[in-house]
Amino acid sequence: MNALTRKGLRDLWHMRAQALAIALVIAGGVATLVMSQSTLESLTTTRALFYQEGALADLWAPLKRAPDTLLAQLKAIPGVQAVQPRLLAAATLGVAGFDEPARGEVVSLPSEGGQPLLNRVHLTSGRLPGPDAEDEVVLGEAFAQAHGLRVGASLQMILRGHASRVRVVGIGTSPEYVYQSPPGAIFPDFRRYAVLWMNRHAMEKALNMDGAFDNLAFRLQPGARPAAVAMQVDALLARYGGVGAYDRHEQTSARFLEEEMRQLRTMATMFPAIFLGVAAFLVHVVLMRLLGTQREQIGVLKAFGYGNRVLAGHYLGMAAWIALGGALLGLLVGAALGRWLAHVYQEIYRFPFLAYRLSMRAIGLGVGVSLAAAAGGALMALRAAAALPPAEAMRAPAPGHYGPTLLERLGFQRYLSPAARLALRDLERQPARALFTLAGLAMACAVMMVGRFQGDAVENMMNVQLGIAQTHDIEVSFVEPLPRRTVFELAALPGVREAEPLRSAPVRLINGLHSYRTTIEGVPSGARLRRPIDARLRPVRPAGDGVLLTGYLQQMLDLKAGDRVVVQALEGHRRRRAVPVTGFVYETIGARGYMDLEALNRLLGDGDVVSGAVLGVIPGAGPDVYRRLDRRPWVAGVASRLASVRSFYATMGESLLVFTMVAAILGAVINFGVVYNAARISLSERGRELASLRVLGMTRGEVGALLLGQLGLLVAVALPFGLAAGWLLCWVMALGFQSELFRIPVQLTTATYAFAALTVIVASALSALLVYRRIARLDLVAVLKTRE
């Protein structure tokens, strides 16, 4: 061990508390990087393996009814490698001991038994239904776990009006249903929505679909363009009620999973950048102070022949040891958080397995960026040391300027105490350090706001979507569009206080080169239970034959009010019309259009029909209404609005709470690192001055107030900037997370601002307390003997 190495180790030991504070900040950045990067890699690997194992389709084509004889023509389409005909149907499920409505989507399996060619079922227990079995099903794992159901359990199932009791012979999942959200919903509801697989022969009997299918899954040849194949499939299925083929980008489960992974990529970039930027600043400030106190040593070393490169390597090595310590801690914490986050994702996205591992890429990235941050901060400090000639370095630095501050020169000195004037003069003498400290404190406050922001945003989304725009209690969907008078029958049910018709039609909206597949909802004039709203949360009524679009579609299709958009209907007569855009509505979930119910029916050309209804129910009458709806064969499904809200909080609430705690801890780490280092550096620079004041008779409290009052001033000034930076950071995050599936509103509550500010103040107070203990133990004689 050479002399410089021993010197470096001794210096690190002498500044161990400051080094630990910097290492903690670096650890926070590395932990967030490793957590998000390792989880992203694990999800990517797991998705690829599960999609391959389960033979996930490349293209789907729903339709009304087509004969099996059509399969030969479908297989002959250029680019098609394989076709899987299926039956899909909505069902109502009854579970013993569960009074709320449960919906199910029943998927057919080959009549001869065995796995389908595409979208295979991954069994976690049990077996597939037998070839001739009519009462056997495979139940989705999520629903089975939510209700504690095992192989051998039985369910009451109503399928297109046919009530039967089915037996669970297997429990499993499929790559087609990794994300299991009910139709029209954004969040999963494992207690009220299930996926089931049943023998196709049994479904044909229940649905009266002998020798026919209503859904197709395609595997495409390598290099085939999904859009080109979809056009030919749509042309062939148009006469059979096809509603438009779509690829994985538009398949619900695959889309949600891809959006989640995109958000992870954003988090893997944003949070580590904040932490490591603060760490680079702290390394810079600490080394600048160290180089300032070691001017004479640097001069002597240069005089004895040590060059700038050797000295730079010496101080860079000290920064590297701090960075490596923080990186190691960050790797350990990040791996633990990554494993926890992967477990959370596995609860939401129903993978049967999770290939989680901490890859060498994530480790290398974490160590690399921490070393780069430390080196960047050190190099800024070393530039000043390299420029010092040996003779000048061995002289004491010129004394600083101690004149009146700008406030004093403006006449405010009469309002400032001596301690306040000392603090302001010290800040004005070193403005760059003060600005960096303010920036670090502001970032700490901003990070904590981000942790609370997600909860605020989701709360706002739920309140707006399920509290203002939708005020119904129950939504009823029909097997197929029925005459509007059907709603009067629902309104007459005991316990129903109000009923409104609803028409939801699949369409493709086209504006020039832009197009988007979505739905248009027809709402009656004077609707109260379900209505579009504007950005000010006021109800908006569709006018004439025009269409109202969500704000996201305005951007996606490049439209403005007054433009005409082409509406291509994907059901019924499949009419194509250009309709005026009369305005835009505010919605955070989904991207759809709204029209007057009568205008939509005229556009579709199939009479005065509705596809469902929304009901207002008398309090306490819900269970009775559910039972009466179950007896109606034309009811495909029943959904409870309040149940959807409860399901969300049960599914997502825990993860949001933990994320908020993690962000608060990381923000407090940044705050502690910034405040503690600033206080320690000020103490080391002003130790002789403070000791002199103690000798002159000032108490420990008065001396502490001189030093810590300056930090308190910085914290007070930083808080407004931190709150503003937090809002801006939340806005950037919301912009990065925006998609057609959902948009996160930048809505921050007073509690979020208060939480962030209070955490900064508490962390600053703890840091100040640690420094005050050192002030109390100040060795007056030793400090007064120092030359500085």
Buried (B, 14 or more C-beta within 10 A) or exposed (E): EEEBEEBBBEBBEEBEEBBBBBBBBBBBBBBBBBBBBBBBBBBEBBBEBBBEEBBBBBBBBBBBEBEEEBBEEBEEBEBBEBBBBBBBBBBBBBBEEEEBBBBBBBBBBBBEBEBBBBBBBBBBBBEBBEEEBBBBBBBBBBBBBBBEBEBEBBBBBBBBBEEBEBBBBBBBBBBBBBBBBBBBBBBBBBBBBBBBBBBBBBBBBBBEBEEBBBBBBBBBEEEBEBEEBBEBBBEBBBEBBBBBBBBBEBBBBBBBBBBBBEBBEBBBEBBBBBBBBBBBBBBBBBBBBBBBEBBEBBBBBBEEEBEBEEBBBBBBBBBBBBBBBBBBBBBBBBBEBBBBBBEBBBBBBBBBEBBBBBBEEBBEBBBEBBBEBBBBBBBBBBEEBBEBEBEEBBEEEEEEEEEEBEBBEEEBBEEBEEBBBBBBBBBBBBEEBBEBBBBBBBBBBBBBBBBBBBBBBBBBBBBBBBBBBBBBBBBBBBBEBBEBEBBEEBBEBEBBEBBBBBBBBBBBBBBEEBBBBBBBBBBBEEBEBBBBBBEEEEBBBBBEBBBBBBBBBBEBBEBEEEEBBBBBBBBBEBBEBEBBBBBBBBBBBBBBBBBBBBBBBBBBEBEBBBBBBBBBBBEEBBEBBBEBBBEBEEBBBBBBBEBBBBBBBBBBEEBBEBBBEBBBBBBBBBBBBBBBBBBBBBBBBBBBBBBBBBEEEBEBEEBBBBBBBBBBBBBEBBBEBBBEBBBEBBBBBBEBBBBBBBBBBBBBBEEBBEBBBEBBBEBBEBBBEBBBEBBEEBEBEEBEEEEB
